[in-house]
Amino acid sequence: MSYDVLVIGGGPAGLSAAVNVRARGRSVLVVSNPAEENPLWRAEKVDNYLGLPGRSGAELLTELRAHAERSGAAFREGKVLSTVPMGKEWYVSIGSDMENARAVVLAAGVARAKKFPGEAELLGRGVSYCATCDGMLYRGRPVAVVGYTESARREADFLRSIGCDVTYFARPRTCVITGEDAVRSVTCDGETAEVACVFLLRPAMAPTDLFPGLAVEGGYVTVDRKMATNLPGVFAAGDCTGGPLQAAKAAGEGLIAGQSAAAWAAAAEKEG
Ligand SMILES: Cc1cc2nc3c(=O)[nH]c(=O)nc-3n(C[C@H](O)[C@H](O)[C@H](O)COP(=O)(O)OP(=O)(O)OC[C@H]3O[C@@H](n4cnc5c(N)ncnc54)[C@H](O)[C@@H]3O)c2cc1C
């Protein structure tokens, strides 16, 4: 099914965008990592979110999600790995699957991790961000999983189940990937494993990895007052556009991005 709007990220910005797309009578799909992996989930108490003081981060996210569900937004759990424009639609890959929509709202929060040495150079030549997409290529061979998410251990189990010999590194502070034409080894916190592939499983990806050609400044997505980016049909909201990194600012920008994306989808539909 094709949607009017696809939202990447289920935090305050993405959920607010979804509610406001629905308020304009348009269909919306929110694709996000599990809520427990949202940074706000860990907040003991959020006291400055208007009208809902004293909630824990988990309570606040649960209430925001319930609101978006009631509005009629569709949800899909998963990590968006890449996007590509085709005709008047955006195609978004989630693991080994695809979804498409007329407009996209990027509300993925901040990607805090920097790239590791060797990561960019060997991407696609033994560095992968998705076990279910690329695991079969390494069947019967030694691989490493460098896991920073709750679901990373499940992905390691999947790799074992298809016959990979898996070395698991849990949230290492340092990681260096070596190899010339292809990955040969990885060293995490001083421990080295000779492997054919390194699966780097982080909760978030840099916005420019998700949308090649996206304009950023200082690591934050550049937007205008309608939360439009430099890419046609792509809007952004929340922490990914810059500070203050706060939930209420994210929700406000989500409202604008949702309205703009809905208007974009309506105009695209009219043009046919
Ligand atoms: C411990 C802590 C305490 C905080 N306390 C407060 C507070 O008291 N008050 C306040 O206003 N703010 C607080 N914040 C900040 C607040 O959490 C953020 O400003 C807010 O959550 C930003 O919302 P967002 O929707 O932009 O991004 P996020 O809430 O970060 O949501 C982004 C979501 O997108 C998901 N995602 C990222 N990349 C992908 C991808 N490629 N595919 C699928 N999903 C993806 C992420 O996993 C995440 O669930 C706190 C933050 C932390 C960490």
The ligand as an SDF file (V2000), in Angstrom:
LIG
                    3D

 53 58  0  0  0  0  0  0  0  0999 V2000
   17.7090   11.0300   29.6550 C   0  0  0  0  0  0  0  0  0  0  0  0
   16.9910   12.1120   28.8860 C   0  0  0  0  0  0  0  0  0  0  0  0
   16.1720   12.9920   29.5350 C   0  0  0  0  0  0  0  0  0  0  0  0
   15.4740   13.9730   28.8320 C   0  0  0  0  0  0  0  0  0  0  0  0
   14.6690   14.8200   29.5170 N   0  0  0  0  0  0  0  0  0  0  0  0
   13.9510   15.7460   28.8430 C   0  0  0  0  0  0  0  0  0  0  0  0
   13.0420   16.6150   29.5300 C   0  0  0  0  0  0  0  0  0  0  0  0
   12.9000   16.5620   30.7540 O   0  0  0  0  0  0  0  0  0  0  0  0
   12.3480   17.5190   28.7980 N   0  0  0  0  0  0  0  0  0  0  0  0
   12.4630   17.6230   27.4370 C   0  0  0  0  0  0  0  0  0  0  0  0
   11.7620   18.4270   26.8330 O   0  0  0  0  0  0  0  0  0  0  0  0
   13.3360   16.8250   26.7700 N   0  0  0  0  0  0  0  0  0  0  0  0
   14.0730   15.9120   27.4260 C   0  0  0  0  0  0  0  0  0  0  0  0
   14.9590   15.0980   26.7480 N   0  0  0  0  0  0  0  0  0  0  0  0
   15.1490   15.3270   25.2940 C   0  0  0  0  0  0  0  0  0  0  0  0
   14.0260   14.6630   24.4850 C   0  0  0  0  0  0  0  0  0  0  0  0
   14.0900   13.2830   24.7290 O   0  0  0  0  0  0  0  0  0  0  0  0
   14.2210   14.9470   22.9950 C   0  0  0  0  0  0  0  0  0  0  0  0
   14.3530   16.3270   22.7470 O   0  0  0  0  0  0  0  0  0  0  0  0
   13.0170   14.4270   22.2080 C   0  0  0  0  0  0  0  0  0  0  0  0
   12.7940   13.0600   22.4790 O   0  0  0  0  0  0  0  0  0  0  0  0
   13.2540   14.6400   20.7150 C   0  0  0  0  0  0  0  0  0  0  0  0
   12.1900   14.1140   20.0030 O   0  0  0  0  0  0  0  0  0  0  0  0
   12.3660   13.6020   18.4940 P   0  0  0  0  0  0  0  0  0  0  0  0
   11.0480   13.0500   18.1090 O   0  0  0  0  0  0  0  0  0  0  0  0
   12.9830   14.6560   17.6700 O   0  0  0  0  0  0  0  0  0  0  0  0
   13.4580   12.4550   18.5540 O   0  0  0  0  0  0  0  0  0  0  0  0
   13.4950   11.0910   19.4460 P   0  0  0  0  0  0  0  0  0  0  0  0
   12.6090   11.2020   20.6280 O   0  0  0  0  0  0  0  0  0  0  0  0
   14.9260   10.8280   19.6260 O   0  0  0  0  0  0  0  0  0  0  0  0
   12.8120   10.0500   18.4650 O   0  0  0  0  0  0  0  0  0  0  0  0
   13.4500    9.5670   17.3340 C   0  0  0  0  0  0  0  0  0  0  0  0
   13.0410    8.1170   17.1570 C   0  0  0  0  0  0  0  0  0  0  0  0
   13.4360    7.6910   15.8520 O   0  0  0  0  0  0  0  0  0  0  0  0
   14.0400    6.4110   15.9440 C   0  0  0  0  0  0  0  0  0  0  0  0
   14.9320    6.2580   14.8040 N   0  0  0  0  0  0  0  0  0  0  0  0
   16.1220    6.8790   14.5660 C   0  0  0  0  0  0  0  0  0  0  0  0
   16.6340    6.4960   13.3950 N   0  0  0  0  0  0  0  0  0  0  0  0
   15.7490    5.6160   12.8780 C   0  0  0  0  0  0  0  0  0  0  0  0
   15.7300    4.8570   11.6950 C   0  0  0  0  0  0  0  0  0  0  0  0
   16.7380    4.9360   10.7950 N   0  0  0  0  0  0  0  0  0  0  0  0
   14.6950    4.0310   11.4700 N   0  0  0  0  0  0  0  0  0  0  0  0
   13.6620    3.9310   12.3730 C   0  0  0  0  0  0  0  0  0  0  0  0
   13.6380    4.6310   13.5410 N   0  0  0  0  0  0  0  0  0  0  0  0
   14.6650    5.4560   13.7770 C   0  0  0  0  0  0  0  0  0  0  0  0
   14.7770    6.4360   17.2760 C   0  0  0  0  0  0  0  0  0  0  0  0
   15.0670    5.1400   17.7490 O   0  0  0  0  0  0  0  0  0  0  0  0
   13.7430    7.1700   18.1350 C   0  0  0  0  0  0  0  0  0  0  0  0
   12.7850    6.2570   18.6500 O   0  0  0  0  0  0  0  0  0  0  0  0
   15.6540   14.0970   27.4340 C   0  0  0  0  0  0  0  0  0  0  0  0
   16.4960   13.2080   26.7670 C   0  0  0  0  0  0  0  0  0  0  0  0
   17.1580   12.2230   27.4740 C   0  0  0  0  0  0  0  0  0  0  0  0
   18.0570   11.2640   26.7200 C   0  0  0  0  0  0  0  0  0  0  0  0
  1  2  1  0
  2  3  1  0
  2 52  2  0
  3  4  2  0
  4  5  1  0
  4 50  1  0
  5  6  2  0
  6  7  1  0
  6 13  1  0
  7  8  2  0
  7  9  1  0
  9 10  1  0
 10 11  2  0
 10 12  1  0
 12 13  2  0
 13 14  1  0
 14 15  1  0
 14 50  1  0
 15 16  1  0
 16 17  1  0
 16 18  1  0
 18 19  1  0
 18 20  1  0
 20 21  1  0
 20 22  1  0
 22 23  1  0
 23 24  1  0
 24 25  2  0
 24 26  1  0
 24 27  1  0
 27 28  1  0
 28 29  2  0
 28 30  1  0
 28 31  1  0
 31 32  1  0
 32 33  1  0
 33 34  1  0
 33 48  1  0
 34 35  1  0
 35 36  1  0
 35 46  1  0
 36 37  1  0
 36 45  1  0
 37 38  2  0
 38 39  1  0
 39 40  1  0
 39 45  2  0
 40 41  1  0
 40 42  2  0
 42 43  1  0
 43 44  2  0
 44 45  1  0
 46 47  1  0
 46 48  1  0
 48 49  1  0
 50 51  2  0
 51 52  1  0
 52 53  1  0
M  END
$$$$
